[in-house]
């Protein structure tokens, strides 16, 4: 099959498109904070993994880009009581 063919209807639409984003999160500096941040992020449809670096105040999220978007992740961070930050302090 030619992938450039516009009528090529193979099944790639069912496959995940995984992306990873790292977001600075002001105040995310303890293990309790990680739990409060991780829970709402894992509820976002398409999120596969959430890893937090409390020393750097960063959270790295792996997600299916077809089902979740950066705005969804930022909203979940806000719901957790934390804020996306321009830089970790």
GIBEL-V313285 format. One record per backbone hydrogen bond with DSSP energy under -0.5 kcal/mol. CO is the residue of the C=O (numbers start at 1). NH is the residue of the N-H. If there is no record, write none. Layout:
BEGIN
CO|NH ; CO|NH
END
This chain:
BEGIN
1|3 ; 2|5 ; 5|8 ; 7|9 ; 10|13 ; 11|14 ; 12|15 ; 16|18 ; 17|65 ; 19|63 ; 21|61 ; 23|59 ; 24|85 ; 25|28 ; 26|83 ; 27|29 ; 30|34 ; 31|35 ; 32|36 ; 33|37 ; 34|38 ; 35|39 ; 36|40 ; 37|41 ; 38|42 ; 39|43 ; 41|44 ; 44|47 ; 46|64 ; 49|62 ; 51|60 ; 52|54 ; 53|57 ; 53|58 ; 57|25 ; 58|53 ; 59|23 ; 59|61 ; 60|51 ; 61|21 ; 62|48 ; 62|49 ; 63|19 ; 63|65 ; 64|67 ; 64|68 ; 69|72 ; 69|73 ; 70|74 ; 71|75 ; 72|76 ; 73|77 ; 74|78 ; 75|79 ; 76|80 ; 77|82 ; 78|81 ; 83|26 ; 85|24
END
